[in-house]
Amino acid sequence: MFKAQISDGEQIECDDYEDGDNGVELYDESGDFIAFVPFTHLLYVGNVTDDGQMVW
């Protein structure tokens, strides 16, 4: 699992993501699109461990 940290403080959980030219596309466990986050609003995408710790 991953979390995308957005510049306004929001965190979006996702199971997969893809880097694009202008931002990242976030996907759930079924591969369905969740959100697009432009790089201008993205702080980072980090891996979440089984115990809920963020690794980035």
N, CA, C and O atoms as a CHARMM CRD file, in Angstrom:
* protein
*
  224
    1    1 MET  N      0.83700  -1.16500   0.00000 PROA 1      0.00000
    2    1 MET  CA     0.00000   0.00000   0.00000 PROA 1      0.00000
    3    1 MET  C      0.88800   1.23700   0.00000 PROA 1      0.00000
    4    1 MET  O      2.01100   1.21300   0.50500 PROA 1      0.00000
    5    2 PHE  N      0.36800   2.31400  -0.57300 PROA 2      0.00000
    6    2 PHE  CA     1.07300   3.58600  -0.65500 PROA 2      0.00000
    7    2 PHE  C      0.16800   4.69400  -0.12900 PROA 2      0.00000
    8    2 PHE  O     -1.04900   4.53400  -0.03600 PROA 2      0.00000
    9    3 LYS  N      0.78300   5.81200   0.21100 PROA 3      0.00000
   10    3 LYS  CA     0.05400   7.03000   0.53100 PROA 3      0.00000
   11    3 LYS  C      0.68600   8.16800  -0.23100 PROA 3      0.00000
   12    3 LYS  O      1.90700   8.31500  -0.26400 PROA 3      0.00000
   13    4 ALA  N     -0.16700   8.97400  -0.84500 PROA 4      0.00000
   14    4 ALA  CA     0.29700  10.19400  -1.48800 PROA 4      0.00000
   15    4 ALA  C      0.03200  11.34200  -0.53300 PROA 4      0.00000
   16    4 ALA  O     -1.10100  11.53800  -0.09200 PROA 4      0.00000
   17    5 GLN  N      1.06700  12.09800  -0.21300 PROA 5      0.00000
   18    5 GLN  CA     0.93300  13.25600   0.66700 PROA 5      0.00000
   19    5 GLN  C      0.75400  14.48600  -0.20900 PROA 5      0.00000
   20    5 GLN  O      1.62000  14.82700  -1.01400 PROA 5      0.00000
   21    6 ILE  N     -0.39800  15.15000  -0.03400 PROA 6      0.00000
   22    6 ILE  CA    -0.74000  16.31800  -0.83400 PROA 6      0.00000
   23    6 ILE  C     -0.33600  17.57900  -0.06000 PROA 6      0.00000
   24    6 ILE  O     -0.30300  17.56700   1.17000 PROA 6      0.00000
   25    7 SER  N     -0.03200  18.65600  -0.77200 PROA 7      0.00000
   26    7 SER  CA     0.47100  19.87900  -0.13200 PROA 7      0.00000
   27    7 SER  C     -0.52500  20.51700   0.82700 PROA 7      0.00000
   28    7 SER  O     -0.11100  21.28300   1.69700 PROA 7      0.00000
   29    8 ASP  N     -1.82900  20.23400   0.70700 PROA 8      0.00000
   30    8 ASP  CA    -2.81000  20.81700   1.63000 PROA 8      0.00000
   31    8 ASP  C     -2.97700  19.98200   2.90100 PROA 8      0.00000
   32    8 ASP  O     -3.82400  20.29300   3.73800 PROA 8      0.00000
   33    9 GLY  N     -2.17700  18.92500   3.04800 PROA 9      0.00000
   34    9 GLY  CA    -2.22600  18.08400   4.24300 PROA 9      0.00000
   35    9 GLY  C     -2.99200  16.78800   4.05800 PROA 9      0.00000
   36    9 GLY  O     -2.90700  15.89700   4.90400 PROA 9      0.00000
   37   10 GLU  N     -3.73200  16.66700   2.97600 PROA 10     0.00000
   38   10 GLU  CA    -4.49600  15.44500   2.71800 PROA 10     0.00000
   39   10 GLU  C     -3.54900  14.30200   2.35100 PROA 10     0.00000
   40   10 GLU  O     -2.50400  14.51000   1.73500 PROA 10     0.00000
   41   11 GLN  N     -3.94300  13.09200   2.74700 PROA 11     0.00000
   42   11 GLN  CA    -3.22300  11.88200   2.36100 PROA 11     0.00000
   43   11 GLN  C     -4.21600  10.97200   1.64000 PROA 11     0.00000
   44   11 GLN  O     -5.33500  10.76800   2.11100 PROA 11     0.00000
   45   12 ILE  N     -3.80500  10.43400   0.51000 PROA 12     0.00000
   46   12 ILE  CA    -4.65300   9.53000  -0.26000 PROA 12     0.00000
   47   12 ILE  C     -3.98300   8.16600  -0.28900 PROA 12     0.00000
   48   12 ILE  O     -2.85800   8.03100  -0.76900 PROA 12     0.00000
   49   13 GLU  N     -4.67800   7.15300   0.22700 PROA 13     0.00000
   50   13 GLU  CA    -4.16300   5.78600   0.19700 PROA 13     0.00000
   51   13 GLU  C     -4.44700   5.17400  -1.16700 PROA 13     0.00000
   52   13 GLU  O     -5.50300   5.40400  -1.75700 PROA 13     0.00000
   53   14 CYS  N     -3.48500   4.38700  -1.66000 PROA 14     0.00000
   54   14 CYS  CA    -3.66000   3.70400  -2.93000 PROA 14     0.00000
   55   14 CYS  C     -2.83700   2.42400  -2.90500 PROA 14     0.00000
   56   14 CYS  O     -1.94400   2.25900  -2.07400 PROA 14     0.00000
   57   15 ASP  N     -3.15000   1.52300  -3.82700 PROA 15     0.00000
   58   15 ASP  CA    -2.41200   0.26700  -3.91700 PROA 15     0.00000
   59   15 ASP  C     -1.35600   0.30400  -5.00700 PROA 15     0.00000
   60   15 ASP  O     -0.42900  -0.50700  -5.00800 PROA 15     0.00000
   61   16 ASP  N     -1.49400   1.24500  -5.93800 PROA 16     0.00000
   62   16 ASP  CA    -0.51900   1.37900  -7.01300 PROA 16     0.00000
   63   16 ASP  C     -0.56200   2.81000  -7.51500 PROA 16     0.00000
   64   16 ASP  O     -1.54100   3.52400  -7.29600 PROA 16     0.00000
   65   17 TYR  N      0.49300   3.22400  -8.18400 PROA 17     0.00000
   66   17 TYR  CA     0.52400   4.55700  -8.79000 PROA 17     0.00000
   67   17 TYR  C      1.43600   4.54400 -10.00000 PROA 17     0.00000
   68   17 TYR  O      2.31400   3.69200 -10.13200 PROA 17     0.00000
   69   18 GLU  N      1.20900   5.50900 -10.88200 PROA 18     0.00000
   70   18 GLU  CA     2.04300   5.67500 -12.06800 PROA 18     0.00000
   71   18 GLU  C      2.44500   7.12800 -12.18600 PROA 18     0.00000
   72   18 GLU  O      1.62000   8.03000 -12.04000 PROA 18     0.00000
   73   19 ASP  N      3.73300   7.34700 -12.45500 PROA 19     0.00000
   74   19 ASP  CA     4.21900   8.69400 -12.72600 PROA 19     0.00000
   75   19 ASP  C      3.85500   9.06600 -14.15300 PROA 19     0.00000
   76   19 ASP  O      4.02400   8.26700 -15.07400 PROA 19     0.00000
   77   20 GLY  N      3.35800  10.27500 -14.33000 PROA 20     0.00000
   78   20 GLY  CA     3.08700  10.79400 -15.66600 PROA 20     0.00000
   79   20 GLY  C      3.94800  12.01600 -15.92200 PROA 20     0.00000
   80   20 GLY  O      4.85500  12.32000 -15.14700 PROA 20     0.00000
   81   21 ASP  N      3.66600  12.70900 -17.00000 PROA 21     0.00000
   82   21 ASP  CA     4.43600  13.90300 -17.32900 PROA 21     0.00000
   83   21 ASP  C      4.14900  15.05500 -16.37600 PROA 21     0.00000
   84   21 ASP  O      5.03300  15.86200 -16.09000 PROA 21     0.00000
   85   22 ASN  N      2.90600  15.13300 -15.87900 PROA 22     0.00000
   86   22 ASN  CA     2.50000  16.28000 -15.06800 PROA 22     0.00000
   87   22 ASN  C      2.10100  15.93100 -13.64100 PROA 22     0.00000
   88   22 ASN  O      1.79300  16.82700 -12.85600 PROA 22     0.00000
   89   23 GLY  N      2.10000  14.64200 -13.28600 PROA 23     0.00000
   90   23 GLY  CA     1.69500  14.23900 -11.94200 PROA 23     0.00000
   91   23 GLY  C      1.62000  12.72800 -11.82800 PROA 23     0.00000
   92   23 GLY  O      2.13800  11.99900 -12.67400 PROA 23     0.00000
   93   24 VAL  N      0.95900  12.26500 -10.75600 PROA 24     0.00000
   94   24 VAL  CA     0.81000  10.83400 -10.54300 PROA 24     0.00000
   95   24 VAL  C     -0.66600  10.44100 -10.61600 PROA 24     0.00000
   96   24 VAL  O     -1.54900  11.19500 -10.20800 PROA 24     0.00000
   97   25 GLU  N     -0.90500   9.25500 -11.14000 PROA 25     0.00000
   98   25 GLU  CA    -2.23700   8.66200 -11.15300 PROA 25     0.00000
   99   25 GLU  C     -2.26000   7.58300 -10.08800 PROA 25     0.00000
  100   25 GLU  O     -1.37400   6.73000 -10.04100 PROA 25     0.00000
  101   26 LEU  N     -3.27600   7.62000  -9.23000 PROA 26     0.00000
  102   26 LEU  CA    -3.39500   6.68200  -8.12200 PROA 26     0.00000
  103   26 LEU  C     -4.46900   5.65400  -8.43000 PROA 26     0.00000
  104   26 LEU  O     -5.50400   5.98400  -9.00800 PROA 26     0.00000
  105   27 TYR  N     -4.21900   4.38900  -8.03900 PROA 27     0.00000
  106   27 TYR  CA    -5.12600   3.28300  -8.34400 PROA 27     0.00000
  107   27 TYR  C     -5.40200   2.45600  -7.09500 PROA 27     0.00000
  108   27 TYR  O     -4.55500   2.35000  -6.20800 PROA 27     0.00000
  109   28 ASP  N     -6.60900   1.86700  -7.03500 PROA 28     0.00000
  110   28 ASP  CA    -6.96100   1.00300  -5.90400 PROA 28     0.00000
  111   28 ASP  C     -6.52000  -0.42600  -6.18700 PROA 28     0.00000
  112   28 ASP  O     -5.87900  -0.69400  -7.20300 PROA 28     0.00000
  113   29 GLU  N     -6.86700  -1.35400  -5.27600 PROA 29     0.00000
  114   29 GLU  CA    -6.40300  -2.74700  -5.39700 PROA 29     0.00000
  115   29 GLU  C     -6.95800  -3.45600  -6.62500 PROA 29     0.00000
  116   29 GLU  O     -6.38000  -4.44300  -7.07900 PROA 29     0.00000
  117   30 SER  N     -8.07300  -2.96600  -7.17200 PROA 30     0.00000
  118   30 SER  CA    -8.64800  -3.55700  -8.38700 PROA 30     0.00000
  119   30 SER  C     -8.05800  -2.95800  -9.65400 PROA 30     0.00000
  120   30 SER  O     -8.38600  -3.38200 -10.76200 PROA 30     0.00000
  121   31 GLY  N     -7.18900  -1.97700  -9.48400 PROA 31     0.00000
  122   31 GLY  CA    -6.61100  -1.31100 -10.64000 PROA 31     0.00000
  123   31 GLY  C     -7.45600  -0.16600 -11.14800 PROA 31     0.00000
  124   31 GLY  O     -7.16900   0.40200 -12.20100 PROA 31     0.00000
  125   32 ASP  N     -8.51500   0.18400 -10.39500 PROA 32     0.00000
  126   32 ASP  CA    -9.38200   1.29300 -10.78100 PROA 32     0.00000
  127   32 ASP  C     -8.74200   2.61700 -10.39600 PROA 32     0.00000
  128   32 ASP  O     -8.11900   2.73700  -9.34100 PROA 32     0.00000
  129   33 PHE  N     -8.90200   3.59800 -11.25300 PROA 33     0.00000
  130   33 PHE  CA    -8.36200   4.93800 -11.04900 PROA 33     0.00000
  131   33 PHE  C     -9.01100   5.58700  -9.83000 PROA 33     0.00000
  132   33 PHE  O    -10.23500   5.56200  -9.70100 PROA 33     0.00000
  133   34 ILE  N     -8.21600   6.16400  -8.93600 PROA 34     0.00000
  134   34 ILE  CA    -8.72300   6.88300  -7.76700 PROA 34     0.00000
  135   34 ILE  C     -8.61500   8.39200  -7.97000 PROA 34     0.00000
  136   34 ILE  O     -9.59100   9.12500  -7.81400 PROA 34     0.00000
  137   35 ALA  N     -7.40200   8.84400  -8.32400 PROA 35     0.00000
  138   35 ALA  CA    -7.17900  10.28800  -8.40200 PROA 35     0.00000
  139   35 ALA  C     -5.95000  10.59700  -9.23700 PROA 35     0.00000
  140   35 ALA  O     -5.06100   9.76300  -9.41100 PROA 35     0.00000
  141   36 PHE  N     -5.92700  11.81600  -9.74400 PROA 36     0.00000
  142   36 PHE  CA    -4.73200  12.37700 -10.37600 PROA 36     0.00000
  143   36 PHE  C     -4.24600  13.50400  -9.48100 PROA 36     0.00000
  144   36 PHE  O     -5.02600  14.37200  -9.09000 PROA 36     0.00000
  145   37 VAL  N     -2.95700  13.49300  -9.15600 PROA 37     0.00000
  146   37 VAL  CA    -2.36900  14.54600  -8.32700 PROA 37     0.00000
  147   37 VAL  C     -1.24700  15.20700  -9.13100 PROA 37     0.00000
  148   37 VAL  O     -0.24200  14.56500  -9.43600 PROA 37     0.00000
  149   38 PRO  N     -1.41400  16.48800  -9.47500 PROA 38     0.00000
  150   38 PRO  CA    -0.34500  17.18500 -10.18600 PROA 38     0.00000
  151   38 PRO  C      0.89800  17.31000  -9.30700 PROA 38     0.00000
  152   38 PRO  O      0.79600  17.42900  -8.08600 PROA 38     0.00000
  153   39 PHE  N      2.06100  17.28200  -9.93600 PROA 39     0.00000
  154   39 PHE  CA     3.30800  17.40100  -9.19500 PROA 39     0.00000
  155   39 PHE  C      3.36300  18.69000  -8.36300 PROA 39     0.00000
  156   39 PHE  O      4.01000  18.71700  -7.31700 PROA 39     0.00000
  157   40 THR  N      2.69400  19.75300  -8.81300 PROA 40     0.00000
  158   40 THR  CA     2.71500  21.01700  -8.07600 PROA 40     0.00000
  159   40 THR  C      2.02500  20.90200  -6.72000 PROA 40     0.00000
  160   40 THR  O      2.26300  21.73200  -5.84300 PROA 40     0.00000
  161   41 HSD  N      1.16800  19.88100  -6.52600 PROA 41     0.00000
  162   41 HSD  CA     0.45600  19.68400  -5.26300 PROA 41     0.00000
  163   41 HSD  C      0.92000  18.44000  -4.51200 PROA 41     0.00000
  164   41 HSD  O      0.43300  18.16800  -3.41400 PROA 41     0.00000
  165   42 LEU  N      1.83700  17.69400  -5.07500 PROA 42     0.00000
  166   42 LEU  CA     2.29800  16.44600  -4.47800 PROA 42     0.00000
  167   42 LEU  C      3.59500  16.67000  -3.69400 PROA 42     0.00000
  168   42 LEU  O      4.57300  17.19100  -4.22900 PROA 42     0.00000
  169   43 LEU  N      3.58800  16.27200  -2.42600 PROA 43     0.00000
  170   43 LEU  CA     4.82100  16.33700  -1.64900 PROA 43     0.00000
  171   43 LEU  C      5.63300  15.07000  -1.85300 PROA 43     0.00000
  172   43 LEU  O      6.83200  15.13300  -2.12500 PROA 43     0.00000
  173   44 TYR  N      4.97600  13.90600  -1.72200 PROA 44     0.00000
  174   44 TYR  CA     5.64300  12.63100  -1.95700 PROA 44     0.00000
  175   44 TYR  C      4.62900  11.49900  -1.99600 PROA 44     0.00000
  176   44 TYR  O      3.49100  11.65300  -1.55500 PROA 44     0.00000
  177   45 VAL  N      5.05500  10.36100  -2.53000 PROA 45     0.00000
  178   45 VAL  CA     4.31000   9.10800  -2.44600 PROA 45     0.00000
  179   45 VAL  C      5.21000   8.14600  -1.69500 PROA 45     0.00000
  180   45 VAL  O      6.35700   7.92500  -2.08400 PROA 45     0.00000
  181   46 GLY  N      4.69500   7.57600  -0.62400 PROA 46     0.00000
  182   46 GLY  CA     5.49600   6.68700   0.20400 PROA 46     0.00000
  183   46 GLY  C      4.83100   5.34600   0.40800 PROA 46     0.00000
  184   46 GLY  O      3.60900   5.21600   0.32700 PROA 46     0.00000
  185   47 ASN  N      5.64900   4.36200   0.67200 PROA 47     0.00000
  186   47 ASN  CA     5.18500   3.01300   0.96600 PROA 47     0.00000
  187   47 ASN  C      4.70800   2.96300   2.41600 PROA 47     0.00000
  188   47 ASN  O      5.30800   3.59100   3.28800 PROA 47     0.00000
  189   48 VAL  N      3.63300   2.22000   2.67800 PROA 48     0.00000
  190   48 VAL  CA     3.11900   2.04500   4.03000 PROA 48     0.00000
  191   48 VAL  C      3.37300   0.60000   4.43800 PROA 48     0.00000
  192   48 VAL  O      2.95200  -0.32900   3.74800 PROA 48     0.00000
  193   49 THR  N      4.05900   0.41300   5.55500 PROA 49     0.00000
  194   49 THR  CA     4.36900  -0.93300   6.04400 PROA 49     0.00000
  195   49 THR  C      3.12900  -1.55600   6.68800 PROA 49     0.00000
  196   49 THR  O      2.12600  -0.87500   6.90000 PROA 49     0.00000
  197   50 ASP  N      3.20200  -2.85600   6.99800 PROA 50     0.00000
  198   50 ASP  CA     2.07700  -3.56300   7.59600 PROA 50     0.00000
  199   50 ASP  C      1.64600  -2.96200   8.93000 PROA 50     0.00000
  200   50 ASP  O      0.47600  -3.05200   9.30100 PROA 50     0.00000
  201   51 ASP  N      2.58700  -2.34700   9.65400 PROA 51     0.00000
  202   51 ASP  CA     2.22800  -1.74600  10.93200 PROA 51     0.00000
  203   51 ASP  C      1.82200  -0.27300  10.81100 PROA 51     0.00000
  204   51 ASP  O      1.69000   0.42300  11.81700 PROA 51     0.00000
  205   52 GLY  N      1.62400   0.20000   9.56600 PROA 52     0.00000
  206   52 GLY  CA     1.12500   1.53600   9.32600 PROA 52     0.00000
  207   52 GLY  C      2.16100   2.63800   9.25600 PROA 52     0.00000
  208   52 GLY  O      1.80700   3.81300   9.16900 PROA 52     0.00000
  209   53 GLN  N      3.43000   2.28300   9.29300 PROA 53     0.00000
  210   53 GLN  CA     4.49700   3.27100   9.21900 PROA 53     0.00000
  211   53 GLN  C      4.75400   3.67700   7.77400 PROA 53     0.00000
  212   53 GLN  O      4.73200   2.84300   6.86900 PROA 53     0.00000
  213   54 MET  N      4.99400   4.94400   7.57300 PROA 54     0.00000
  214   54 MET  CA     5.27000   5.48600   6.23800 PROA 54     0.00000
  215   54 MET  C      6.75600   5.39900   5.94300 PROA 54     0.00000
  216   54 MET  O      7.57700   5.80200   6.76700 PROA 54     0.00000
  217   55 VAL  N      7.10800   4.88000   4.77900 PROA 55     0.00000
  218   55 VAL  CA     8.49200   4.78400   4.32200 PROA 55     0.00000
  219   55 VAL  C      8.56400   5.50100   2.98200 PROA 55     0.00000
  220   55 VAL  O      7.90900   5.10000   2.02100 PROA 55     0.00000
  221   56 TRP  N      9.36000   6.56300   2.92100 PROA 56     0.00000
  222   56 TRP  CA     9.47500   7.31700   1.67700 PROA 56     0.00000
  223   56 TRP  C     10.88100   7.70700   1.37100 PROA 56     0.00000
  224   56 TRP  O     11.13600   8.34900   0.35200 PROA 56     0.00000
